[in-house]
Amino acid sequence: MRSIAYYFDKAFLGRYRFPYRKYQDRNKCIFIHIPKAAGTSVLQALGKDGVEGRDHLPWLVYKKANAKKFDSYFKFTFVRDPLDRAYSAYEYLVKGGNQAHDLVTADKLKAFSGFEDFVINGLGKGLYRNHVMFLPQSFFIINNNNELAVDFVGKFECIEQDFARVKKTLGLTVDLTHENKGKQSKDLSAIRNNEQIMSVMFTLYAQDYLLLDYSVE
């Protein structure tokens, strides 16, 4: 997996059109694609070319690459309850993901008995914290002053309503198709009542809970 530093270097060098894709220039928008927060559905609605990759990049990469575009384009993202997102990411990777390197991660995750064990003995002990799937959502959209670096933050939990605002702003006529929608097969209520797990979650994702208005209860 390429590091975030790689993307910064690529942006600084100004190679090709990176990180601005055709659909972004066409719609005059910057969609910050946070993993496992319905991003694939949003990209589909924005008319992303299937040939173009999905870029899970923080706001600063776009800013460094072209400050003029960054300042003038409509910048938005979608976020998700941290526990739900972590579980979705875990399930996605355990099942092999959709990239070759995801298969390597899937094999390593077999060392854990399940999601709860992964949180306590994986994330809780410093493992996988830098994996793009488990980076805090705040990493992608919050600046050093703990301020939002985007114009609008929609929520996975009310995506239809919030995407309607994006549609209106950008003048879109398409609806979401729920591409790549994961099936939440596990009731997470018992996990939410596990103080040890939620302590790890809040330690790792404190900014997500506090700045994005999610509850640990």
Secondary structure, DSSP 8 states (H G I E B T S, - for coil): ---HHHHHHHHHHT-TTTT--HHHHHHTEEEE--TTSSHHHHHHHHT--TTS------HHHHHHH-HHHHHHSEEEEEE--HHHHHHHHHHHHHTT-SSHHHHHHHHHHTTSSSHHHHHHHTGGGTTTTTSGGGS-HHHHHB-TTS-B-SSEEEEGGGHHHHHHHHHHHHT-------TT-----S--HHHHT-HHHHHHHHHHSHHHHHHTT----
